[in-house]
């Protein structure tokens, strides 16, 4: 059985307050930056925003992103492929990265049964 919407909501709330840092891989180097902001999107996904400072990744490509908790332990990681990757030229002014997580329940039928009473 999948997690219920209620349980996923609790995990979403927990994740929102625990994620404090983002990490990205540019070339062969991992860099950690603070999370700038967190938003709940209209579709319910939780979006974490981090900034890659100007000049920090000049001449390289960002190929991986991660979300770290307050003790800098990895909570989420994703390898970027194709057009998800971010390439930096010498004159680029940095970038704002968004990582959006979905906390939807796969158990729609159980939720629908519970809603009907």
C-alpha positions in Angstrom: 0.0 0.0 0.0 1.2 3.5 -0.8 1.6 6.2 1.8 -1.6 8.1 2.4 -2.1 11.8 1.4 -2.1 12.6 5.1 1.3 10.9 5.7 2.8 12.6 2.6 1.5 15.9 3.8 3.4 15.4 7.1 6.5 14.4 5.2 6.2 17.5 3.0 5.9 19.8 6.0 9.0 18.1 7.6 11.0 18.4 4.4 10.1 22.1 4.0 11.7 23.0 7.4 14.6 20.5 7.2 16.1 21.3 3.8 18.6 24.2 4.4 21.2 23.8 1.6 21.5 23.0 -2.0 24.4 21.3 -3.6 25.3 21.2 -7.3 28.1 19.5 -9.3 29.8 21.8 -11.8 32.4 20.0 -13.8 34.1 17.6 -11.2 33.5 19.9 -8.3 30.6 19.9 -5.8 29.6 23.2 -4.3 27.1 23.8 -1.4 24.9 26.9 -1.2 22.1 28.0 1.1 18.5 27.6 0.0 17.2 31.0 -0.9 13.5 30.3 -0.6 10.9 27.5 -0.5 7.5 27.8 -2.1 4.5 25.6 -2.5 3.5 25.6 -6.2 -0.1 25.7 -7.5 0.1 22.0 -8.3 1.1 21.2 -4.7 4.8 20.5 -5.4 7.4 22.0 -3.0 10.0 24.1 -4.8 13.4 24.9 -3.4 15.4 27.8 -4.9 19.2 28.1 -4.8 21.6 30.6 -6.5 24.8 29.7 -8.3 26.9 32.9 -7.8 28.4 34.7 -10.8 31.8 33.3 -11.9 31.4 30.3 -9.5 31.0 27.8 -12.3 32.6 29.6 -15.3 33.3 27.3 -18.2 31.6 24.3 -16.7 28.2 22.5 -16.8 26.0 21.7 -13.8 25.2 18.0 -14.1 23.8 17.2 -10.6 21.7 18.9 -7.9 21.0 17.8 -4.3 19.0 19.0 -1.3 20.7 18.8 2.1 19.2 19.0 5.5 20.3 21.3 8.3 23.2 18.9 9.2 24.2 18.8 5.5 23.1 15.3 4.9 21.6 14.5 1.5 17.8 14.2 1.4 17.4 14.3 -2.4 19.7 14.1 -5.4 19.2 14.2 -9.1 21.5 13.7 -12.1 20.6 16.3 -14.8 20.4 15.1 -18.4 20.0 16.9 -21.7 18.3 20.3 -21.5 18.2 20.1 -17.7 21.9 20.7 -17.5 23.1 24.3 -17.1 26.2 25.4 -19.1 28.2 28.5 -17.9 30.1 30.8 -20.2 32.8 33.3 -19.0 30.4 36.3 -19.0 27.4 34.6 -17.3 25.9 36.2 -14.2 25.1 33.1 -12.3 21.8 31.2 -12.2 18.8 30.5 -10.0 18.1 26.8 -9.8 14.7 25.4 -8.8 14.2 21.8 -7.5 10.5 20.8 -7.3 9.4 17.8 -5.3 6.1 16.1 -5.7 4.3 14.7 -2.6 1.2 13.2 -4.3 -0.3 10.0 -3.1 -0.3 7.1 -5.5 -3.1 5.6 -3.5 -5.9 7.7 -5.0 -8.6 5.0 -4.6 -8.1 4.8 -0.8 -8.2 8.6 -0.5 -11.4 8.7 -2.5 -13.0 6.0 -0.4 -12.1 7.9 2.8 -13.4 11.1 1.4 -16.8 9.5 0.8 -17.0 8.4 4.4 
